[in-house]
Amino acid sequence: MKNVFEGAFGRYLLPAIILQSVLIGGGFATGREIVEFGARYGALGWLGGIGIFIGFTVMAMLTFEFARKFKAYNYRSLFKELIGPFWFLFDIIYLGLAILIIAIMASATGEIMNSTLGVNYWVGVILITVVVGILNFYGKGLIERFKTFGTLALMLGYLVFAILVISTTWESASAVLSSGDTSFMPGTISIWTVLWSGVLYVGYNLAVYPATLFTIERQRKRKEAIISGIIAGVFMTVPWFLTYFSILGHYPSEEVLGASVPWLVMLNDFPTWVIVTFGIVVGWTLIETSSGMIHAFVERLESQMEEMTNKTLTAAHRGIIAVGTLVMAVILAQVGIIDLIATGYTAMAYGMIAVFALPLLTIGVYKIFFKREEDRSEKKDVKGA
């Protein structure tokens, strides 16, 4: 029987699944991210969500097609093609943002697992570090399967959480929308402010796109890149709206909107099994996000190593890099979730927009439509001759 990963599933759905699975940790796992980049604007927040859907979808379609056309299956190759000698700028911002996102997830997971499962903070962090190290040790085959089944479970989990919260608070959420309440934010809120918040949300989450490049190798046609990009945009935005409407039912409560982990507060009045399940789900999101972002970095290192020495990283090297990155993130996590998200994400978003979004929307679009696709295997043969 043909491997399902090599068929239509691998070409259309897998890139979207991997992208969403890496986004989930830094994008909406705690709910704090949605507060900072949408929900705090109350009744106007949904405008940011529309902008986020458009931004995620356009960037996914362009990234997938650019990677497919120029056979750039790791981010070093992609950015050397996109911005030439300045590709190293993305390297710097990506690694910094990857550690930042993992730090936020480590901090959140330590707090959540302690509150929901009674697990000591460090026991939870060490367990997750070991799992991520193992995933990177065995490489992309195991990561693809882990993320495919894990993401389906995570989406189901967040859907259940959202239904539980929204079904019990919808009258309050409707009242916020109908009254145009934006009272959590002082002063008058402009539509542009909300839309720009959505742009920044897309901006810092651009760091998750390289994690899916290894799956693009299966795509052969532009249609496949476009369709999988649209699917990715939907997968990435639906959880944003689920979280937004959940928070809106508690707007403008300082207890929820001021919490490090708003989801934990919103689920506080539900049965213990719901809280415990949420702790497990968030622990899983850290594993998915960490393994995806670290795998992208490992692929980039392996590409350069192979180019310079004609050797590849060993499984042990991959595992050590993963664990080392997680250790740095855990140290950074001591700063605290709210400060990391409010300050760190915003700063990194501007960097990602400058070195990724703007070049892809200009140089990338030009090369996709006007530059002739190169036959790289042919070039290698000529060079070897």
C-alpha positions in Angstrom: 0.0 0.0 0.0 1.3 3.4 -1.0 2.6 5.5 2.0 -0.1 8.1 2.7 2.6 10.7 3.4 3.9 10.4 -0.2 0.4 10.9 -1.8 -2.0 13.8 -1.9 -1.9 14.0 1.9 1.8 14.7 1.8 1.5 17.3 -0.9 -1.6 19.3 0.2 -2.3 18.6 3.9 1.1 17.8 5.5 2.7 21.2 5.0 -0.3 22.9 6.6 -0.4 20.4 9.5 3.3 20.9 10.3 3.0 24.7 10.0 0.0 24.7 12.4 1.6 22.3 14.8 4.6 24.6 15.2 2.5 27.7 15.4 0.3 26.4 18.2 3.0 26.8 20.9 4.0 30.4 20.3 0.7 31.4 18.7 -2.2 30.6 21.0 -1.4 27.8 23.5 -1.6 30.0 26.6 -4.1 32.5 25.3 -1.8 35.3 26.3 -0.7 35.8 22.7 -4.3 36.4 21.6 -4.8 39.0 24.4 -1.7 40.9 23.3 -2.5 40.8 19.6 -6.3 41.0 19.4 -8.6 40.2 22.3 -7.6 43.3 24.4 -9.3 45.4 21.7 -12.6 43.8 22.6 -15.3 44.2 20.0 -12.8 45.4 17.4 -10.4 42.5 17.9 -12.0 40.3 15.1 -10.6 42.8 12.5 -7.1 41.7 13.5 -8.2 38.1 13.0 -9.3 38.8 9.4 -5.9 40.5 8.7 -4.2 37.5 10.3 -5.9 35.0 8.1 -5.0 37.0 4.9 -1.4 37.4 6.1 -0.9 33.7 7.1 -2.4 32.5 3.8 -0.5 34.8 1.5 2.8 34.1 3.3 2.2 30.3 3.2 1.3 30.3 -0.5 4.4 32.4 -1.4 6.8 30.5 0.9 5.6 27.1 -0.4 5.8 28.1 -4.0 9.2 29.8 -3.6 10.6 26.8 -1.8 9.1 24.4 -4.4 10.3 26.4 -7.5 13.9 26.9 -6.2 14.1 23.5 -4.4 14.9 25.4 -1.1 14.0 22.8 1.5 15.8 24.4 4.4 15.8 28.0 5.4 19.4 28.7 4.6 18.8 27.7 0.9 15.6 29.7 0.8 17.1 32.9 2.1 20.2 32.6 0.0 17.9 32.6 -3.0 15.6 35.3 -1.6 18.0 37.9 -0.1 21.4 36.7 -1.3 24.4 37.6 0.9 22.1 39.0 3.6 20.6 35.6 4.4 22.5 35.4 7.7 20.3 38.2 9.1 17.4 35.7 9.1 19.6 33.2 10.8 20.2 35.6 13.7 16.6 36.6 14.1 15.3 33.1 13.7 17.4 31.5 16.3 16.7 34.3 18.8 12.9 34.1 18.2 13.0 30.3 18.3 14.6 30.4 21.8 12.1 33.1 22.8 9.1 31.2 21.7 10.4 28.0 23.4 11.1 30.0 26.6 7.6 31.2 26.7 6.2 27.7 26.2 8.6 26.3 28.9 7.5 29.0 31.3 3.8 28.4 30.5 4.1 24.6 30.6 5.9 24.7 34.0 3.1 26.8 35.4 0.3 24.8 33.8 1.6 21.3 34.6 2.2 22.3 38.2 -1.3 23.8 38.5 -3.2 21.1 36.7 -1.2 17.9 37.2 0.7 18.7 40.4 4.0 18.0 38.5 7.1 19.8 39.7 8.1 22.6 37.3 11.5 21.1 36.6 10.3 17.5 36.3 7.9 18.7 33.5 10.6 20.7 31.7 13.2 17.9 31.9 10.6 15.3 30.6 9.8 17.6 27.6 13.5 18.3 26.9 14.1 14.5 26.7 11.2 13.9 24.3 12.2 16.8 22.0 15.8 15.5 22.0 14.6 12.0 21.0 12.4 13.4 18.2 15.3 15.3 16.7 17.6 12.3 17.2 15.4 10.1 14.9 14.8 12.9 12.4 12.0 14.1 10.1 10.3 10.7 9.6 9.3 10.4 13.2 8.6 14.2 13.5 6.2 14.1 10.6 4.2 11.2 12.1 4.3 12.6 15.6 3.1 16.0 14.4 0.3 14.6 12.2 -1.4 12.6 14.9 -0.5 15.1 17.6 -1.9 18.1 15.7 -5.2 16.4 15.1 -5.4 15.7 18.9 -4.5 19.2 19.7 -7.0 20.7 17.4 -9.7 18.5 18.9 -8.6 19.5 22.4 -8.7 23.3 21.7 -12.1 22.8 19.9 -13.5 21.2 23.1 -12.0 23.9 25.3 -13.4 26.7 23.2 -16.9 25.0 23.0 -17.0 24.6 26.7 -16.0 28.3 27.4 -18.0 29.9 24.5 -21.2 27.9 25.2 -21.2 29.2 28.8 -20.2 32.8 28.1 -21.7 33.6 24.6 -24.2 36.0 26.0 -21.4 38.1 27.5 -19.4 37.9 24.2 -22.4 39.0 22.2 -23.0 41.9 24.5 -19.4 43.0 24.0 -19.7 42.8 20.2 -23.1 44.6 20.1 -22.0 47.4 22.4 -18.7 47.9 20.7 -16.9 47.5 24.0 -13.1 48.3 23.9 -12.9 49.4 27.5 -9.9 47.2 28.5 -7.7 49.6 26.4 -7.6 53.3 27.4 -8.5 56.0 24.9 -10.0 55.6 21.4 -9.0 52.5 19.4 -8.5 53.0 15.7 -9.1 50.2 13.1 -5.5 50.7 11.9 -4.2 50.0 15.4 -6.1 46.7 15.5 -5.0 45.7 12.0 -1.4 46.6 12.7 -1.6 44.4 15.8 -2.6 41.5 13.4 0.4 42.3 11.2 2.7 42.1 14.1 1.1 38.7 15.1 1.8 37.4 11.6 5.2 38.9 11.7 6.6 37.1 14.8 4.9 33.9 13.7 6.8 33.9 10.4 9.5 32.1 12.4 7.4 28.9 12.2 7.4 28.8 8.3 10.9 27.3 8.0 9.8 24.3 10.0 7.6 23.1 7.1 10.2 23.5 4.3 11.3 19.9 4.4 7.7 18.8 3.5 7.6 20.9 0.3 10.0 18.4 -1.4 6.9 16.4 -2.3 5.2 19.2 -4.2 5.6 19.3 -8.0 3.1 21.9 -9.2 2.2 25.5 -8.3 -1.4 24.4 -7.7 -0.2 22.2 -4.9 1.6 25.0 -3.2 -1.3 27.4 -3.6 -3.9 24.9 -2.2 -1.8 23.8 0.7 -1.1 27.5 1.5 -4.8 28.2 1.7 -5.3 25.1 3.9 -2.5 26.3 6.1 -4.1 29.8 6.4 -7.3 28.2 7.6 -5.6 25.8 10.0 -3.6 28.6 11.5 -6.4 31.1 12.0 -9.3 29.0 13.2 -7.7 28.5 16.7 -7.1 32.2 16.9 -10.8 33.0 16.5 -11.8 30.2 18.9 -9.5 31.7 21.5 -10.6 35.2 20.8 -14.3 34.5 21.2 -13.5 32.5 24.4 -11.7 35.5 25.9 -14.4 37.9 24.7 -16.9 36.1 27.0 -14.8 37.4 29.9 -14.1 40.9 28.5 -12.9 43.2 30.1 -12.0 41.1 33.2 -8.5 41.9 34.5 -8.4 38.4 36.0 -8.5 36.8 32.5 -6.9 39.5 30.3 -4.2 40.2 32.9 -3.3 36.5 33.5 -0.1 34.9 32.3 -2.2 31.9 31.0 -5.7 33.2 30.3 -6.9 29.7 29.2 -6.1 28.3 32.7 -8.3 31.0 34.3 -11.2 30.5 31.9 -11.2 26.8 32.5 -10.9 27.1 36.3 -14.6 26.5 37.0 -14.8 23.4 34.9 -14.4 19.8 36.1 -10.9 18.6 37.1 -10.6 16.3 34.0 -10.9 19.4 31.8 -8.0 21.2 33.6 -5.9 18.0 33.6 -6.5 17.5 29.9 -5.6 21.1 29.2 -2.3 20.6 31.1 -1.5 17.6 28.9 -2.4 19.4 25.7 -0.2 22.4 26.5 2.7 20.1 27.4 2.3 18.5 24.0 2.3 21.9 22.3 5.7 22.7 23.7 7.0 19.4 22.3 5.5 20.1 18.9 6.7 23.7 18.7 10.2 23.0 20.1 10.8 20.0 17.9 9.6 21.8 14.8 11.7 25.0 15.2 14.8 23.1 16.3 14.4 20.7 13.4 14.4 23.6 11.0 17.7 24.9 12.6 19.2 21.5 12.5 18.3 21.1 8.8 20.0 24.4 8.1 23.2 23.4 9.9 23.2 20.0 8.1 22.9 21.7 4.7 25.9 24.0 5.4 27.9 21.1 6.9 27.2 18.9 3.9 28.2 21.8 1.5 31.5 22.4 3.3 32.6 18.9 4.4 30.4 16.5 2.4 29.3 15.1 5.8 26.0 15.2 7.6 25.1 15.6 11.3 24.9 12.4 13.2 21.7 11.5 15.1 23.5 12.2 18.4 24.5 15.7 17.1 20.9 16.5 16.3 19.8 15.4 19.8 22.5 17.4 21.5 21.6 20.6 19.6 17.9 20.2 20.5 18.7 19.7 24.2 21.2 22.6 24.2 18.6 25.0 22.6 16.0 24.0 25.2 18.4 24.6 28.1 19.0 28.1 26.8 15.2 28.7 26.5 14.5 27.4 30.0 17.1 29.9 31.4 15.4 32.7 29.5 12.0 31.6 30.7 12.7 32.9 34.1 11.9 36.4 32.8 8.2 35.6 32.8 5.5 35.1 30.1 3.9 38.5 30.0 7.1 40.5 29.6 8.5 38.0 27.0 5.3 38.2 24.9 4.7 41.9 25.2 8.3 43.1 24.5 10.1 40.2 22.9 7.5 39.2 20.4 6.9 42.7 19.2 10.6 43.4 18.7 11.2 40.1 16.8 8.1 40.7 14.7 9.6 43.9 13.2 12.8 41.9 12.4 10.9 39.1 10.7 8.9 41.5 8.6 12.1 43.3 7.5 14.1 40.2 6.5 11.3 37.8 5.5 7.9 39.3 4.7 9.0 42.4 2.7 11.6 40.5 0.6 9.2 37.7 -0.1 6.4 40.1 -1.1 8.7 41.9 -3.5 11.8 40.0 -4.6 10.1 36.7 -4.0 7.0 37.5 -6.0 9.2 38.7 -8.9 11.3 35.5 -8.9 8.3 33.3 -8.6 6.6 34.8 -11.7 9.5 36.0 -13.8 12.7 34.1 -13.0 13.2 30.9 -14.9 13.3 27.8 -12.7 16.8 26.3 -12.6 17.5 22.6 -13.2 20.0 22.2 -10.3 20.7 18.6 -10.9 21.8 19.6 -14.5 24.0 22.4 -13.1 25.7 19.9 -10.7 26.4 17.5 -13.6 27.9 20.3 -15.7 30.0 21.5 -12.8 31.2 17.9 -12.1 32.1 17.4 -15.7 
